[in-house]
């Protein structure tokens, strides 16, 4: 009888542990509000005005862990994280590149680790604040999971990460807007809580510049689910433009822009279109999709990067309201040396209204 009881305990123990694990993860689940104010640092009593001509950078830095030699299990590769030395090396190169462009008015970053096993608990948000010390900065969490249990052979473990917006001018306000959850339970417990950051600035014409930093869902084959996210940011963009404010939305959309076709030989990279793209008629004619078709902004992670062989595409770009004139946009082709994304830059000018 005692032997049977011991065997029963051994059989039930894994089930009990699994139940306890799910309960703990559920209780610790990060559940942000649909919209909430977020801190601005440093914050002064006086406000400055954005110059009529200004520049932006958008870059998904891949938490410094997705450089050229990396593949990733989520994308069909085998690796979970790079070595500590490689992660430090890649993050240092990212930091140096940004430091050289510290005069850029706005820097929109995605996949910044605040504290995570995958980046060896490096406080990347603090380090980047030192790199761009002339800027005001605001940040939003979009990934806060006590323990990511996949892959089973080498779990990702604890992750706290998010997005950061840096600006030479102090924002009037900064907000985190939550995207709707497009995954069911229990899967959503272990995935990102997607969002975008809204920052607002004074303009010389008395209106405001609204800058939106977004990171939309990936690994979703159902385009209708991805469109649910787009509808949320589109509503904000349209209401602000209707009020006469200038709007720039940029980041990692995880979708191709409408009807995207690369120009020339795509700088020697191999182009692969995504199964999902923003529909041609989703935004009205008053919106400009701004991207550089000459080079990719993102590469696949099914293998270490090999130029001309590894698939690449364009998913990092800007959507701009018609109050702004686009002067220049460039994909800074770094050959994905330190991230699976290339940084994208844009220069804009506020249109002068006619009497």
For each residue, the residues with C-beta under 8 A, 3 or more apart:
1: 4 5
2: 5 6
3: 6 7
4: 1 7 8
5: 1 2 8 9
6: 2 3 9 10
7: 3 4 10 11
8: 4 5 11 12
9: 5 6 12 13
10: 6 7 13
11: 7 8 14 15
12: 8 9 15 16
13: 9 10 16 17
14: 11 17 18
15: 11 12 18 19
16: 12 13 19 20
17: 13 14 20 21
18: 14 15 21 22
19: 15 16 22 23
20: 16 17 23 24
21: 17 18 24 25 147 149
22: 18 19 25 26 186 189
23: 19 20 26 27
24: 20 21 27 28 146
25: 21 22 28 29 145 146 147 186 189 190
26: 22 23 29 186 189
27: 23 24
28: 24 25 146
29: 25 26 189
30: 141 144 145 193
31: 193
32: 36 141 176 178 193 195
33: 36 178
34: 177 178
35: 175 176 177 178
36: 32 33 175 176
37: 173 174 175 176
38: 138 139 140 174 175 176 197
39: 43 138 174
40: 43 136 137 138 170 171 174
41: 129 136 137 138
42: 136
43: 39 40 136 170
44: 47 170
45:
46:
47: 44 170 172 202
48: 169 170 202
49: 169 201 202 203 204
50: 54 105 169 201 202 203 204 209
51: 54 105 204
52: 203 204 349 350
53: 327 347 348 349 350
54: 50 51 105 106 347 348
55: 104 105 106 345 346 347 348
56: 104 105 106 107 108 211 248 250 318 345 346 348
57: 98 101 104 106 107 108 343 344 345
58: 108 109 110 213 250 251 252 316 317 318 343 344 346
59: 94 98 107 108 109 110 316 339 341 342 343 344
60: 109 110 111 215 251 252 298 316 339 340 341
61: 64 91 94 109 110 111 112 124 338 339 341
62: 65 66 67 111 339 340 341
63: 66 111 112 113 116 118 119 124 161
64: 61 67 87 88 90 91 94 113 119 122 124 338 339
65: 62 70 81 82 86 87 90 118 119
66: 62 63 70 72 82 90 301 339 340
67: 62 64 70 82 86 89 90 336 337 338 339 340
68: 304 305 335 336 337 338
69: 82 86 304 305
70: 65 66 67 77 79 82 86 301 304 340
71: 75 76 77 78 79 301 302 303 304
72: 66 75 77 79 80 301 340
73: 76 77 78 79 80 150 151
74: 219 301
75: 71 72 300 301 302
76: 71 73 300 301 302
77: 70 71 72 73 301 302 303
78: 71 73
79: 70 71 72 73 82
80: 72 73 118 151 154 155 156
81: 65 87 117 118 119 156
82: 65 66 67 69 70 79 86 87 90
83: 86 87
84: 87 88 120
85: 88 89
86: 65 67 69 70 82 83 89 90
87: 64 65 81 82 83 84 90 91 119 120 122
88: 64 84 85 91 92 120 122
89: 67 85 86 92 93 338
90: 64 65 66 67 82 86 87 93 94 337 338 339
91: 61 64 87 88 94 95 119 122 124 127 338
92: 88 89 95 96
93: 89 90 96 97 337 338
94: 59 61 64 90 91 97 98 338 339
95: 91 92 98 99 127 128 131
96: 92 93 99 100
97: 93 94 100 101 334 338 343
98: 57 59 94 95 101 102 107 128 131 132
99: 95 96 102 131 132
100: 96 97
101: 57 97 98 104 107
102: 98 99 131 132 134 135
103: 168
104: 55 56 57 101 107 168 345
105: 50 51 54 55 56 167 168 169
106: 54 55 56 57 165 166 167 168 211 248
107: 56 57 59 98 101 104 132 135 164 165 166 167
108: 56 57 58 59 163 164 165 166 197 211 213 250 251
109: 58 59 60 61 112 128 163 164 165 166 213
110: 58 59 60 61 163 213 215 251 252
111: 60 61 62 63 161 163 215 252
112: 61 63 109 124 125 128 139 161 162 163 164
113: 63 64 116 118 119 122 124 125 159 160 161
114: 123 124 125 139 141 160 161 162
115: 121 123 158 160
116: 63 113 119 121 157 158 159 160 161
117: 81 120 121 156 157 158 159
118: 63 65 80 81 113 156 157 159
119: 63 64 65 81 87 91 113 116 122 124
120: 84 87 88 117
121: 115 116 117
122: 64 87 88 91 113 119 127
123: 114 115 126 127
124: 61 63 64 91 112 113 114 119 127 128
125: 112 113 114 128 129 139 162 164
126: 123 129 130
127: 91 95 122 123 124 130 131
128: 95 98 109 112 124 125 131 132 137 164 166
129: 41 125 126 132 133 137
130: 126 127 133
131: 95 98 99 102 127 128
132: 98 99 102 107 128 129 135 137 166
133: 129 130
134: 102 168
135: 102 107 132 166 167 168
136: 40 41 42 43 166 167 168 169 170 171
137: 40 41 128 129 132 164 165 166 167
138: 38 39 40 41 164 165 171 174 197 199
139: 38 112 114 125 162 163 164 165 197
140: 38 162 163 176 195 197
141: 30 32 114 144 160 161 162 193
142: 161 162 163 192 193 194 195 215
143: 159 160 161 162 192 193
144: 30 141 159 160 161 193
145: 25 30 148 158 159 189 190
146: 24 25 28 158
147: 21 25 155 157 158
148: 145 155 156 157 158 159 190
149: 21 152 155 190
150: 73 155 156 190
151: 73 80 154 155
152: 149 155
153:
154: 80 151
155: 80 147 148 149 150 151 152
156: 80 81 117 118 148 150 159
157: 116 117 118 147 148
158: 115 116 117 145 146 147 148
159: 113 116 117 118 143 144 145 148 156
160: 113 114 115 116 141 143 144
161: 63 111 112 113 114 116 141 142 143 144
162: 112 114 125 139 140 141 142 143
163: 108 109 110 111 112 139 140 142 195 196 197 213 215 251
164: 107 108 109 112 125 128 137 138 139 213
165: 106 107 108 109 137 138 139 174 197 199 211 213
166: 106 107 108 109 128 132 135 136 137
167: 105 106 107 135 136 137 170 171 199 201 211
168: 103 104 105 106 134 135 136
169: 48 49 50 105 136 201 202
170: 40 43 44 47 48 136 167 201
171: 40 136 138 167 174 199 200 201
172: 47 200 201 202 208
173: 37 198 199 200
174: 37 38 39 40 138 165 171 197 198 199 200
175: 35 36 37 38 197 198 199
176: 32 35 36 37 38 140 195 196 197 198
177: 34 35 195 196 197 198 232 233 236
178: 32 33 34 35 193 194 195
179: 182 194 195 196 216 217 228 229 232 233
180: 228 229 232
181: 188 193
182: 179 217 220 225 226 228 229
183: 187 188 191
184: 187 188
185: 188 189
186: 22 25 26 189 190
187: 183 184 190 191
188: 181 183 184 185 191
189: 22 25 26 29 145 185 186
190: 25 145 148 149 150 186 187
191: 183 187 188
192: 142 143 215 217
193: 30 31 32 141 142 143 144 178 181
194: 142 178 179 215 216 217 229
195: 32 140 142 163 176 177 178 179 215
196: 163 176 177 179 212 213 214 215 233 249 251
197: 38 108 138 139 140 163 165 174 175 176 177 212 213 214
198: 173 174 175 176 177 210 211 212 236
199: 138 165 167 171 173 174 175 210 211 213
200: 171 172 173 174 208 209 210 211 245
201: 49 50 167 169 170 171 172 208 209 211
202: 47 48 49 50 169 172 208 209
203: 49 50 52 206 207 208 209 246 350
204: 49 50 51 52 350
205: 350 352 353
206: 203
207: 203 243 244 245 246 323
208: 172 200 201 202 203 240 245 246
209: 50 200 201 202 203 245 246 247 248 350
210: 198 199 200 236 237 240 245 246 247 248
211: 56 106 108 165 167 198 199 200 201 248 249 250
212: 196 197 198 233 236 237 247 248 249 250 251
213: 58 108 109 110 163 164 165 196 197 199 250 251
214: 196 197 233 249 250 251 252 253
215: 60 110 111 142 163 192 194 195 196 251 252 254
216: 179 194 226 229 230 251 252 253 254 255
217: 179 182 192 194 220 225 226 229 254
218: 254
219: 74
220: 182 217 223 225 226 276
221: 275 276
222: 225 226
223: 220 226 227 275 276
224: 227 228
225: 182 217 220 222 228 229
226: 182 216 217 220 222 223 229 230 254 255 276
227: 223 224 230 231 279 282
228: 179 180 182 224 225 231 232
229: 179 180 182 194 216 217 225 226 232 233
230: 216 226 227 233 234 278 282
231: 227 228 234 235
232: 177 179 180 228 229 235 236
233: 177 179 196 212 214 229 230 236 237 249
234: 230 231 237 238 282 283
235: 231 232 238 239
236: 177 198 210 212 232 233 239 240
237: 210 212 233 234 240 241 247 249 287 319 321
238: 234 235 241 242 284
239: 235 236 242 243
240: 208 210 236 237 243 245 247 321
241: 237 238 244 245 246 247 286 321 322 323
242: 238 239
243: 207 239 240
244: 207 241 323
245: 200 207 208 209 210 240 241 321 323
246: 203 207 208 209 210 241 321 323 324 350
247: 209 210 212 237 240 241 319 320 321 323
248: 56 106 209 210 211 212 318 319 320 321 324 346 348
249: 196 211 212 214 233 237 318 319 320
250: 56 58 108 211 212 213 214 316 317 318 319 344 346
251: 58 60 108 110 163 196 212 213 214 215 216 316
252: 58 60 110 111 214 215 216 298 315 316 341
253: 214 216 257 278 315 316 317
254: 215 216 217 218 226 274 276 315
255: 216 226 274 276 277 278 315
256: 260 273 274 276 277 278 313 314 315
257: 253 260 277 278 289 291 314 317
258: 277 278 279 280 282 289
259: 277 280
260: 256 257 273 277 291 293 314
261: 293
262: 266 271 293 294 296 314
263: 266 293 294
264: 267 294
265: 268
266: 262 263 269 270 271 294 295 296 312
267: 264 294 295 296 333
268: 265 307 308
269: 266 295 296 299 307 308 310 312
270: 266 308 309 310 311 312
271: 262 266 296 311 312 313
272: 300 311 312 313
273: 256 260 277 313
274: 254 255 256 277 313 315
275: 221 223
276: 220 221 223 226 254 255 256
277: 255 256 257 258 259 260 273 274
278: 230 253 255 256 257 258 282 283 289
279: 227 258 282
280: 258 259
281:
282: 227 230 234 258 278 279
283: 234 278 287 289 319
284: 238 287
285:
286: 241 321 322
287: 237 283 284 319 320 321 322
288: 319 320 321 322 324 326
289: 257 258 278 283 317 318 319
290: 317 318 319 320 326 329 346
291: 257 260 297 314 316 317 318 329 331 344
292: 295 314 329 330 331 344
293: 260 261 262 263 314
294: 262 263 264 266 267 331
295: 266 267 269 292 331 333 342
296: 262 266 267 269 271 299 312 313 314 331 333 342
297: 291 313 314 315 316 317 331 341 342 344
298: 60 252 312 313 314 315 316 340 341 342
299: 269 296 305 310 311 312 313 336 340 341
300: 75 76 272 303 310 311 312
301: 66 70 71 72 74 75 76 77 340
302: 71 75 76 77 310 311
303: 71 77 300 306 309 310
304: 68 69 70 71 310
305: 68 69 299 310 335 336
306: 303 309 310
307: 268 269 310 335
308: 268 269 270
309: 270 303 306
310: 269 270 299 300 302 303 304 305 306 307
311: 270 271 272 299 300 302
312: 266 269 270 271 272 296 298 299 300 336
313: 256 271 272 273 274 296 297 298 299
314: 256 257 260 262 291 292 293 296 297 298 317 331
315: 252 253 254 255 256 274 297 298
316: 58 59 60 250 251 252 253 291 297 298 331 341 342 344
317: 58 250 253 257 289 290 291 297 314 344
318: 56 58 248 249 250 289 290 291 329 344 346
319: 237 247 248 249 250 283 287 288 289 290
320: 247 248 249 287 288 290 324 326 346 348
321: 237 240 241 245 246 247 248 286 287 288 324
322: 241 286 287 288 351
323: 207 241 244 245 246 247 350 351
324: 246 248 288 320 321 348 349 350 351
325: 348 349 350 351
326: 288 290 320 329 346 347 348
327: 53 347 348 349
328: 345 346 347
329: 290 291 292 318 326 344 345 346 347
330: 292 344 345 346
331: 291 292 294 295 296 297 314 316 342 343 344
332: 342 343 344 345
333: 267 295 296 342
334: 97 337 338 339 342 343
335: 68 305 307
336: 67 68 299 305 312 339 340 341 342
337: 67 68 90 93 334
338: 61 64 67 68 89 90 91 93 94 97 334
339: 59 60 61 62 64 66 67 90 94 334 336 342
340: 60 62 66 67 70 72 298 299 301 336
341: 59 60 61 62 252 297 298 299 316 336
342: 59 295 296 297 298 316 331 332 333 334 336 339
343: 57 58 59 97 331 332 334
344: 57 58 59 250 291 292 297 316 317 318 329 330 331 332
345: 55 56 57 104 328 329 330 332
346: 55 56 58 248 250 290 318 320 326 328 329 330
347: 53 54 55 326 327 328 329
348: 53 54 55 56 248 320 324 325 326 327
349: 52 53 324 325 327
350: 52 53 203 204 205 209 246 323 324 325
351: 322 323 324 325
352: 205
353: 205
354:
355:
